[in-house]
Amino acid sequence: MTPACKALQKMKIEYSTHEYQHDPSAKNFGLEAAEKLSLSVHEVFKTLLVTDDKNYYVAVLPVNCQLNLKKVANAFKCKKLHMADPKDAERLTGYIVGGISPFGQKKRLLTVVDLQACELEKIYVSGGKRGFDIGVAPEAMKTVLNAQFSDVVD
C-alpha cells in the first residue's frame, strides 16, 4: 500500500485502485496510464510541481493538457512560477517522477486542481508509483489536500 492509499484511508475517502504493466520506455506516463487503463485522457490527471525558487506548489491537470504557468501563478498569487527540477519534486514528495501522487506526499504543499476535474464524477491520478493509479471523486482533492480548483491549462 502506497502513502497515497494510506492518506486516503486515514481520511476515510473512497477510492479505487488501477494497476497496469508500466512500459519503461514510455515517455508520457499519464497518456500511458490512460491508454492501458482504457480511460479517456480527460479523466486521467497528472501531478506537476512548480516553484518560485522559494516555495513549491502542486498542480493537478488532465494528462492531455499543458500547464499554463501564468494561470497557475495567479492561482497561488505568485508573480512568476516555473517547473520544479525533477530531483526536487522527488525529494519533496517522496515519489519518483511518473509516479508522483497528489496524496501522501512527504510535505503537504499548496495544491491547485484544474477546473475540468469538477465536470467529472471520478478522476484518476497516480497512486504513488509507475503503473498504479487511483480513482477518486474530485471533492477528495479538496477534502484531503485543501486544494483549490482553478483554470490552469492552455
Buried (B, 14 or more C-beta within 10 A) or exposed (E): EBBBBEBBEEEEBEBEEBEBEBEEEBEEBBBBBBBBBEBEBBBBBBBBBBBBEEEBBBBBBBBBBEBBBEBBBBBBEBEEBEBBEEEEBBEBBBBBBBBBBBBBBEEEBBBBBBBBBEEBEBBBBBBBBBBBBBBBBBEBBBBBBEBBBBBBBE
